Amino acid sequence: MHSLTQLLRNLSHNDFEALCFHLLKERYPNANITKMEGRGGDKGVDLFAGRLSDGPWIWQCKHFPNGVKRPQRRQIEKSLAAALRNYRPKRWILCLSVNLDPNGRDWFEKLQRKHQREVEMNLILGSDIEHALMYHQAIREKFFPEAHINVRELKALLAGTG
């Protein structure tokens, strides 16, 4: 069995963005989440719900298989600034293909405090995506056909009964 953590890291940026789109459509079925075409520059928006002119929810998907260090943080901050400048979102959610280390978590919390009057900010981390994939077999099989998870067996192992 392949580790979902490793398989998630191996995705292309476009596939990671598509994976986030499908998982979010499942999580918020009535939100009319839309994928932004970004070839000409996405202005800080990969996915959104609501009207762009009326304070949308924005998801920014960043696939950094080697972690979130200073250069990646600058890229994230640039995307956030573009979204704030262009759309004034009600909520801005950063979707990452990895988890943050303690320094990364500190950085994100400082970023949240810095922009708390402008926008509510949240995180979706690699481990959150892995967790969601345990419950969405069709999406998991579309992106990771080599990953096989038996949720019943996994729950038994976690509960100490398997």
Residue frames relative to the residue before (quaternion, step in Angstrom):
aa qw qx qy qz dx dy dz
M 1.0000 0.0000 0.0000 0.0000 0.00 0.00 0.00
H 0.3569 -0.7257 0.5518 0.2038 3.55 -0.94 0.92
S 0.4921 -0.6450 0.5017 0.3002 3.55 -1.08 0.73
L 0.4678 -0.6691 0.4987 0.2911 3.57 -0.89 0.94
T 0.5775 0.5837 -0.3753 0.4301 3.58 1.09 -0.65
Q 0.7036 0.4496 -0.2650 0.4823 3.57 0.86 -0.97
L 0.6444 0.5220 -0.3273 0.4530 3.58 0.95 -0.80
L 0.6284 0.5310 -0.3243 0.4669 3.58 1.05 -0.76
R 0.6507 0.5150 -0.3034 0.4682 3.58 1.00 -0.81
N 0.6875 0.5082 -0.2740 0.4404 3.59 1.10 -0.70
L 0.4926 0.6624 -0.4378 0.3563 3.61 1.21 -0.17
S 0.4800 -0.5938 0.5440 0.3480 3.54 -1.28 0.37
H 0.6551 -0.4930 0.3720 0.4353 3.59 -1.23 0.28
N 0.6598 0.5162 -0.3146 0.4463 3.61 0.90 -0.88
D 0.6646 0.4893 -0.3059 0.4747 3.58 0.98 -0.83
F 0.6206 0.5288 -0.3491 0.4619 3.60 1.03 -0.71
E 0.6489 0.5078 -0.3122 0.4728 3.58 0.94 -0.85
A 0.6532 0.5002 -0.3113 0.4757 3.61 0.97 -0.82
L 0.6202 0.5337 -0.3376 0.4654 3.60 1.02 -0.78
C 0.6508 0.5070 -0.3121 0.4713 3.59 0.89 -0.90
F 0.6253 0.5490 -0.3305 0.4454 3.57 0.95 -0.89
H 0.7060 0.4655 -0.2752 0.4574 3.59 0.76 -1.02
L 0.6599 0.4975 -0.3175 0.4649 3.60 0.95 -0.79
L 0.6671 0.4919 -0.3049 0.4691 3.58 0.99 -0.77
K 0.6031 0.5398 -0.3563 0.4669 3.61 1.07 -0.67
E 0.6509 0.4936 -0.3101 0.4863 3.59 1.07 -0.71
R 0.6858 0.4997 -0.2834 0.4468 3.58 0.92 -0.91
Y 0.7889 0.1604 -0.0603 0.5902 3.60 1.04 -0.83
P 0.0855 -0.8655 0.4902 0.0577 3.62 0.53 1.13
N 0.7376 0.4065 -0.2365 0.4846 3.62 1.08 -0.53
A 0.5312 0.6803 -0.3807 0.3316 3.59 1.27 0.02
N 0.3105 -0.7725 0.5017 0.2348 3.60 1.22 -0.17
I 0.0868 0.8160 -0.5588 0.1199 3.56 0.78 1.08
T 0.1368 -0.7982 0.5864 0.0166 3.54 -0.91 1.04
K 0.3435 -0.7145 0.5756 0.2003 3.53 -1.12 0.78
M 0.3260 -0.7468 0.5527 0.1749 3.55 -0.85 1.04
E 0.3987 -0.6626 0.5737 0.2699 3.57 -1.05 0.76
G 0.1244 -0.8635 0.4882 0.0247 3.56 -0.55 1.12
R 0.3755 0.7593 -0.4778 0.2327 3.61 1.17 0.09
G 0.7377 0.3728 -0.2250 0.5159 3.57 1.08 -0.63
G 0.6571 -0.4346 0.3023 0.5367 3.57 1.30 0.19
D 0.2546 -0.8246 0.4911 0.1185 3.57 -0.56 1.12
K 0.3890 -0.7508 0.4532 0.2822 3.61 1.30 0.04
G 0.7217 -0.4634 0.2407 0.4544 3.56 1.07 0.78
V 0.6704 0.4607 -0.2933 0.5023 3.59 1.24 0.28
D 0.1323 -0.7614 0.6286 0.0874 3.55 -0.88 0.97
L 0.7775 0.0188 0.0330 0.6277 3.55 0.97 -0.97
F 0.0266 0.8086 -0.5877 0.0080 3.57 -1.11 0.56
A 0.1766 -0.7302 0.6479 0.1260 3.51 -1.38 0.40
G 0.7171 0.3688 -0.3143 0.5009 3.53 -0.96 0.90
R 0.6156 -0.5213 0.4234 0.4123 3.53 -1.30 -0.21
L 0.5185 -0.6601 0.4481 0.3076 3.57 -0.88 0.94
S 0.6928 0.4747 -0.2709 0.4704 3.59 1.10 -0.66
D 0.7508 0.3792 -0.1880 0.5072 3.59 1.26 -0.16
G 0.6943 -0.5137 0.2882 0.4135 3.60 0.78 1.00
P 0.0411 0.8443 -0.5322 0.0472 3.59 0.57 1.10
W 0.4505 -0.5424 0.5915 0.3911 3.49 -1.42 -0.11
I 0.0953 -0.7993 0.5929 0.0214 3.58 -0.89 0.95
W 0.1361 -0.7473 0.6453 0.0811 3.52 -1.09 0.86
Q 0.1275 -0.7615 0.6331 0.0564 3.55 -0.89 1.00
C 0.1856 -0.8055 0.5594 0.0616 3.58 -0.58 1.20
K 0.0073 0.7986 -0.5998 0.0497 3.55 -0.70 1.12
H 0.1481 -0.7904 0.5935 0.0329 3.50 -0.65 1.22
F 0.1147 0.7818 -0.5942 0.1501 3.55 -0.27 1.35
P 0.1950 -0.8428 0.4873 0.1191 3.61 0.21 1.22
N 0.7220 0.4191 -0.2511 0.4899 3.60 1.16 -0.43
G 0.7027 -0.4685 0.2620 0.4669 3.57 1.20 0.38
V 0.4597 -0.6597 0.5323 0.2647 3.51 -1.40 0.15
K 0.0444 0.7939 -0.5974 0.1042 3.54 -0.23 1.35
R 0.8114 -0.2916 0.1817 0.4729 3.60 -1.26 -0.16
P 0.6891 0.4645 -0.3261 0.4506 3.70 0.73 -0.84
Q 0.6552 0.4998 -0.3125 0.4726 3.58 1.01 -0.78
R 0.6205 0.5407 -0.3392 0.4556 3.59 1.04 -0.76
R 0.6388 0.5152 -0.3273 0.4684 3.59 0.98 -0.82
Q 0.6386 0.5234 -0.3245 0.4615 3.58 0.99 -0.81
I 0.6455 0.5095 -0.3113 0.4763 3.59 0.99 -0.84
E 0.6627 0.5078 -0.3057 0.4578 3.58 0.89 -0.93
K 0.6284 0.5278 -0.3264 0.4691 3.58 1.06 -0.74
S 0.6521 0.5036 -0.3092 0.4749 3.61 0.98 -0.82
L 0.6396 0.5186 -0.3196 0.4689 3.57 0.99 -0.85
A 0.6559 0.5137 -0.3117 0.4569 3.59 0.89 -0.92
A 0.6510 0.5084 -0.3177 0.4656 3.59 0.97 -0.82
A 0.6545 0.5071 -0.3166 0.4629 3.60 0.93 -0.85
L 0.6639 0.5015 -0.3068 0.4622 3.58 0.93 -0.88
R 0.6741 0.5024 -0.2861 0.4597 3.55 0.96 -0.90
N 0.7698 0.4074 -0.1985 0.4496 3.59 0.85 -0.97
Y 0.8520 0.2011 -0.0455 0.4812 3.61 0.96 -0.80
R 0.2315 -0.7990 0.5230 0.1856 3.62 1.18 -0.31
P 0.0172 0.8487 -0.5281 0.0234 3.62 0.61 1.07
K 0.5029 -0.6069 0.5214 0.3271 3.54 -1.29 0.48
R 0.7875 0.0425 0.0127 0.6147 3.55 1.05 -0.84
W 0.0945 -0.7650 0.6364 0.0278 3.55 -1.06 0.89
I 0.0674 -0.8145 0.5757 -0.0253 3.54 -0.59 1.22
L 0.2390 -0.7616 0.5916 0.1131 3.54 -0.80 1.08
C 0.1424 -0.7753 0.6134 0.0491 3.56 -0.75 1.12
L 0.0541 -0.8096 0.5844 -0.0128 3.57 -0.65 1.13
S 0.4525 -0.6882 0.5014 0.2650 3.55 -1.12 0.68
V 0.7285 0.3184 -0.1993 0.5728 3.59 1.31 -0.13
N 0.4966 -0.5990 0.5150 0.3597 3.55 -1.32 0.03
L 0.4758 -0.6568 0.5028 0.2992 3.55 -1.23 0.42
D 0.3969 -0.6585 0.5763 0.2770 3.55 -1.15 0.65
P 0.7308 -0.4246 0.2643 0.4645 3.66 -1.18 0.14
N 0.6490 0.5045 -0.3301 0.4641 3.62 0.96 -0.74
G 0.6469 0.5154 -0.3089 0.4695 3.57 1.03 -0.78
R 0.6364 0.5175 -0.3213 0.4732 3.56 1.03 -0.78
D 0.6367 0.5193 -0.3237 0.4691 3.59 0.97 -0.86
W 0.6418 0.5284 -0.3154 0.4576 3.58 0.94 -0.93
F 0.6881 0.4801 -0.3019 0.4527 3.60 0.83 -0.95
E 0.6526 0.5102 -0.3272 0.4547 3.59 0.94 -0.79
K 0.6209 0.5156 -0.3360 0.4855 3.62 1.08 -0.65
L 0.6329 0.5248 -0.3199 0.4708 3.57 1.04 -0.81
Q 0.6272 0.5302 -0.3274 0.4673 3.59 1.01 -0.80
R 0.6739 0.4925 -0.2974 0.4635 3.58 0.87 -0.96
K 0.6321 0.5548 -0.3261 0.4315 3.58 0.99 -0.85
H 0.7956 0.2966 -0.1273 0.5127 3.60 0.99 -0.86
Q 0.3342 0.8024 -0.4606 0.1797 3.60 1.23 0.17
R 0.6605 0.4949 -0.3184 0.4663 3.61 1.12 -0.49
E 0.6859 0.4917 -0.2722 0.4623 3.57 1.23 -0.48
V 0.8203 -0.0449 0.1284 0.5556 3.55 0.88 -0.97
E 0.4028 -0.6477 0.5796 0.2868 3.54 -1.22 0.56
M 0.1156 -0.8117 0.5719 0.0285 3.58 -0.77 1.04
N 0.0214 -0.7872 0.6162 -0.0153 3.54 -1.08 0.84
L 0.3346 -0.7239 0.5741 0.1857 3.52 -1.39 0.26
I 0.0594 -0.7002 0.7055 0.0918 3.49 -1.30 0.58
L 0.1679 -0.8233 0.5406 0.0417 3.54 -0.53 1.25
G 0.7258 -0.4253 0.3195 0.4362 3.54 -1.31 0.23
S 0.6684 0.4984 -0.3087 0.4578 3.60 0.91 -0.86
D 0.6093 0.5334 -0.3508 0.4703 3.62 1.11 -0.59
I 0.6509 0.5067 -0.3042 0.4766 3.56 1.02 -0.83
E 0.6311 0.5234 -0.3302 0.4678 3.59 0.96 -0.84
H 0.6470 0.5211 -0.3157 0.4585 3.58 0.95 -0.89
A 0.6627 0.5015 -0.3080 0.4632 3.59 0.88 -0.89
L 0.6430 0.5424 -0.3235 0.4333 3.59 1.01 -0.78
M 0.5607 0.5987 -0.3926 0.4160 3.59 1.15 -0.49
Y 0.7675 0.3745 -0.1763 0.4894 3.58 1.11 -0.70
H 0.7095 0.3780 -0.2487 0.5402 3.58 1.26 -0.01
Q 0.1919 -0.8488 0.4866 0.0771 3.51 0.37 1.33
A 0.6574 0.5203 -0.3305 0.4335 3.61 0.85 -0.88
I 0.6666 0.4773 -0.3048 0.4848 3.59 0.94 -0.84
R 0.6347 0.5315 -0.3276 0.4554 3.59 0.94 -0.88
E 0.7017 0.4659 -0.2779 0.4619 3.59 0.86 -0.90
K 0.5984 0.5584 -0.3605 0.4473 3.60 1.11 -0.59
F 0.7829 0.3408 -0.1722 0.4913 3.58 0.83 -0.98
F 0.8011 0.1601 -0.0527 0.5743 3.58 1.11 -0.68
P 0.0558 -0.8458 0.5294 0.0340 3.60 0.52 1.11
E 0.6512 0.5265 -0.3162 0.4459 3.59 1.19 -0.46
A 0.6118 0.5396 -0.3524 0.4586 3.62 1.25 -0.19
H 0.0548 -0.7925 0.6073 -0.0036 3.54 -0.77 1.04
I 0.0168 0.7911 -0.6085 0.0608 3.54 -0.67 1.15
N 0.1484 -0.7380 0.6518 0.0921 3.51 -0.91 0.96
V 0.3324 -0.7904 0.4792 0.1875 3.57 -0.13 1.32
R 0.6293 0.5384 -0.3438 0.4425 3.60 0.97 -0.77
E 0.6640 0.4842 -0.2989 0.4851 3.61 0.95 -0.88
L 0.6464 0.5262 -0.3202 0.4502 3.58 0.96 -0.85
K 0.6557 0.5032 -0.3118 0.4687 3.59 0.92 -0.86
A 0.6446 0.5148 -0.3218 0.4646 3.59 0.99 -0.81
L 0.6476 0.5121 -0.3202 0.4645 3.58 0.99 -0.80
L 0.6763 0.4943 -0.2902 0.4627 3.56 0.93 -0.88
A 0.6909 0.4588 -0.2700 0.4892 3.58 1.09 -0.69
G 0.4766 -0.6958 0.4197 0.3356 3.57 1.29 -0.16
T 0.5784 0.5979 -0.3770 0.4074 3.57 1.21 0.37
G 0.6781 0.4840 -0.2917 0.4700 3.57 1.27 -0.03
